[in-house]
Amino acid sequence: LKSGCERRCPERQSCPDRIRRPARGNGMPLEPWEMEERPQMFPGSAPRMLSGGSDRTLRLWDLKKGEVTRVFAGHKHSVLCLAVDWDAQRAVSGSADHTLAHWDVENCVWLSSMEGHEGPVSCLCAHWPTRRVLSGSYDKELRLWDLVTSNVQQVFTGHEGPICALAVDWDASRALSGSADKSLRFWDLQTCGCLMIIAGHTGPVWAVSMNPEDGFSALSGSVDRHLILWDLRSGVCQRALLQHQRPVTAISTDWPAFQALSCSCDRSIILWDLEAGEPISRFEEHPGSISCLSVDWKGRRMVSGAGPGDNCLRLWDFSDGYCDKELEGHDGAVWAADADWEAAHRAVEEAKRLGDEVAEE
């Protein structure tokens, strides 16, 4: 990776993009006679997505059309991470310019800047109900911010290398960070204390996920190509998964179903059965290293973003590996993406409600 971290119905019958490059799940395209017309991916809705890239911009997308609707400029270097509160139309982004920015998404306005890190801001997690953001940086520090005042509340130190990944259980006041020092650290957000140092990876840790249901399961992905499932009570490796040929750059986990999606510099995305420790499907459409994922586990959809050699996002139905759209717009690598999947779910629920009312009449 080059920047920052050095390192994503009836109505459906008329969709002009219904046939693009379908796949069997292993990246192999279907033959023409195997293709079937597919329904639209978003019947009755037009979900949005926000993405950030090395062109220093954030871009707001209409996912149904696959078009950019707005461009947010203000950062002086690559946008490496972001989070969005779609209900309140607010977003926060982290950049290689060492700052975080708070945005009004609806009006495309920069609200405030948070300065304090002395290195690229590579990862962040936001808790919108309390207006707090936890950020990780190449300066080896985590910082907890108040979005209302833009002031830092706490600073967490201990990592011996750049922090590349972050996950937070806000209800339990716990955080998990991954670093280029090859370790994970488990933090108490109330005391600023490090509860545990977890070692096992042989390369920088670029992706982490925590299980908010049980509070002690975690998954990490590394430059060493492995995904490791951890028990945070003991720091013990429960399972190591190896299928990627190059560094793992991002992961998303469906903890209730015990499945995960991982993407890599090897240009592939893998759907995992974490219980069996085996891959379920592999998706290969990107010509460049894949750097980020935004996943709708309920709807079995995802968006992936890629870096040099590609610089595009792709919209997938990962239930069968179908690549619905290629989204072009960034003038460089795409490092982060966050889609409003709930908008699509609300449209389906509303259609069902109206259908039920008609049936009752």
N, C-alpha and C positions, 0 to 999 in steps of 0.2 A: 504494500500500500504506500502511496506516495505522500499523502498529506495528513497533518495532524497526528492521527494514531499511527502513521507510517503504515498505515495500513491501507434499500430495499420496497311456464305461464303463457299465456297466449301472446302477450305482447312480444315475447322473445322471438317469435317466428319471423319477424321482419327485420331483425338486426343485421345491418350490412357487414358487421364484423363477425358473424356467427361462425365462419370458417376461416381460420388463420393458419396455425401450425399445430394441430392437435398431436398429442403424443401418447404412448402407451404407459408412461410413467417411468420409463427407463431412458427417455430422451429420444427414442427412435420414432420418427414421424409415421403416421398411418398412411397406408396406400390410398389412392383416390377412391377406390371402391369400398374402402372401409369407413370413409368419412360420412357422418350424418349431420344434418342440420341441428344446431344446438340452440337452445333457448337463450335469451339474454341473461347476462349474469346479474343484472340489477333491475328486475321488473318493478316499475312504479316508483323508482327512486334514482337519484343521481348523487351518490356518495362523493365526498371530497377527500382529498389527501394533501398533506403538506410534506414536502421533501426538501432536503438541503444538500448542497454539493460544493465541490472545489471551485466553482465559479463565483463563490461568495454570496450566493443568493439562496433564499427559500422560495419555493414555487408551490402555488395552490393549484390543484388539479381537479377537474371534473372527471371522475373515474369512468363514468359511463361513456363519455365521449372520448376519453383519453387525451384531453386537451388542457393546457395551462390556462388558467383564468386570471391569475395575478402573480406578480413577482415582487418579493420583499427584498430590498437592498438596504445595506447598512453595515454589515460586517466587513472588516478589512482583510479577512482571510477565509479559508475554507470553513463551511458550516459542517460540523462533525456529528452533532447529535441534536435531538429536539424532542419535545413532548407537547401534546395539544389537549386542551380542554374544549371539546367540540361544542358542548352545551353552552359554555360561557364565551366561546369564540376568542379564546386566549391561547397563546403558545409561548414557549420559552426555548431558546436555541443556544447551543454552545459552539464556540469557534476556535480555530487555530490562532485567532488574534488575542487569545487569553481572556476573552469576555463571554458573558452570557447576556442575551437580549430577551426582553419581555415584549410580546407583540399583541396588538389588537388584530385578530385575523379578519374579522368582518370588514374593517375599514382600512386594512393594510397599513397600519400605523405602528411605528416603533415607540413603545411606551416608556421603557427605561433600560438602562445598562447596568450590569453588575460586574464590578471590577475588583480584582484581588488576587486571582490566580497569576502565577508567574510562568505559566506554560500553557500550551493548547488545552482547551476544555474538551476532553475526549468522550465523556459520558455524563448523563444526568438522569435523574428520576424526579418527577414532580408529584406533589400531593395537593391537588387543587382545593379540597375543602378547607385546608389550613393555610393555603397560599405559601407553601414551602417548597424549596427545590434543593436536592442534594446533588452536587456536581463532583466529578473526578477529573484530575488534570495530570499533565505530564510533569507538573511540579511536585508530584508524589503526594499531593494532599487531596483530601475530601473537604468540601465546604458546604455547610448548610445555610441556605439563604432565606430571607423573608422577602417574598415577592411584593409585598405592599410597600416596604421601605427601601428595598433593594440593598439592604444591609446584610452582612454575614453574621450569623448567629453562633456558629461553632466551626472549629477547624479540627480535622482529624489527621494525625500524622502517624507514620510507622512504616509505610511501604518504602522499600529501598530502590524502587524504579517507577517509571511512569505508570499511572493508573489508567487502564484501558477499558474496564467494564464495571458495571454497577447494577445491583438489584436491591430493592428496598421493600421490606414488610412494614408499612407505616403503622398499622394497628399494633404490632408488637414492638415498634421502635427498634427494629433491627435492620442492618444493611450488610450486604456482601459485596466486596470489591475484588477485582482481578487486576493483576499488575504484570508489567514487563519483568518484575523480579521473580516471576514464575510461581508466585504464591497467591492464595486468596486470604482475605482477612474478614472476619466476622465481627461486626461492630454493634455496640449499644449506643443508640442515638441520644439517649438521655444523659449518659455519663461521659460520652466521647471516648469510652474505653474500648480497646480491642479485646474481644472475648476469646478469640482463637485465631491462630495462624495455621493455615491449611496448606500443606506441601504435597506434591505428587506429580504435577506437570513438569515436563523437562523443557518447556518453552514459555514465552509470554502468554498470559491468559487474556484473551481478547473478548470473551463472552461469558456471561453468568446469568443464571435464573434461579429464583428461590420459590419454594412451594409455600404459599400463604396459608394453606389449609392445615398442614401439620406443623409448620414452623421449623422443621429440621431437615428437610430434603432440599438438595441443590444440584444444579447441573452446570458444568463449565465447559468451555471450548477453548482450545489453545493452538498456538503456532506449531506445537508438536503433533498436530493433526488429530488428537484424541478429544473425545467428549468423556467427561468423568462424572458419574453420579455419586454424590457425597451424602454422608450422614453428618449434619452439623452439630449433633450432640457429642460426637466422638472425633470428628474430623477424619473419619475413615472412608476410604474409597470403597463404594459398594459395587461399582461396575465401571469398566472402561470400554469405550466403544471406538473402534477404528475402522473407518471406511474411506474417509477423505484422503486425498493424495497430497494436499497442501494445507496451509493453515486454515483453521476454523475461524470465521470472522464474526458470525452472529448466530444466536439461537433463539427459538421461541418454544415454550413448553405448555402443553395441555396437561396439567397435573392430574385432574380428575380421570382422564383417559390414559394417563401415563404414556403419552406420546410427545415427541419433540420434532421440530424442524431445525436443521442446521444448514448454513451456507458456507462456502469456502472459496479460497483463491483458486481452487481447482475447477471453478466455473460450474459447480453442481450444487444442488439442494437435495438433502436427504430427509425423508420422513422416517422416524424411528419408532419402534416398539421398545420402550425403555425397560419393560418387564423382562422381555426376552433378550434385550441387548442386541437386537437385529434390525437392519434396515427394512422398511416396508416398501418404499418406492424411492427412485432417484429421478430428479428432473434436471435436464441439461439443454438449455436453450441459449443462455448467455454466452457471448464470445469473449467476455472479459471476466475478471475476478468479481465475485459477488460480495458485496460489503454490508448489506442490511436487509432486514425482513420486517414486514408488517403483516400480521396473520389474523385471520378471522376463523378461529377454530370451529365455532358454531356453524358457519356457512361453508366451511372447507374451501376458503379462498385465501389468497395471499398476494402481496406485492413484494417483489425483490428489486433491489437496486444494485447497480454494478459500477465498477471503476474503469481504469484505463483500458482501452481496447473495446469499450462498450459504451459507457456513460448513459445508459438507458435504464428505465424501470420496466418491469414486466408484471402483468396481471394474470394470475393463475387460478384455475380450479384444480386444487391438488387432490381431489377425490379420484381423478382419473389422469392427472398430468396435463390437462389441456391449457395451453398458453393462449389466453383470450386477446391480449393486446400488448403491444410494445409502445411504451410512452417515451417519446423523445422531447427534450426541452432544455435540459441542463447543458451548459457548455463545458462540461468536465465531469469528473467522477461524482457519483451519487453516494453520499455517506450515510444518509438517514432518511427515514420515511415513517409517517404515521397516518393511517387511513381511518376515516369515520365509518367503521363497519356497522355501528349501531343504527345509523341512518337507514341502511338496507334492511336490517331486521325490523325496525319500526314500520317500514312500508309494507313488509310482508304481514306483520301482525295486524295492521290497519285493514289491509285487503281481506284478511281472514275474518276480522270482526264485521266488516260490511257484508261479506258473504253470508255469515251466520245470521245477520239481521234480515237479509233478503229471504233466506231460507225459512226463517220463523214466520215471516209474513205470508 
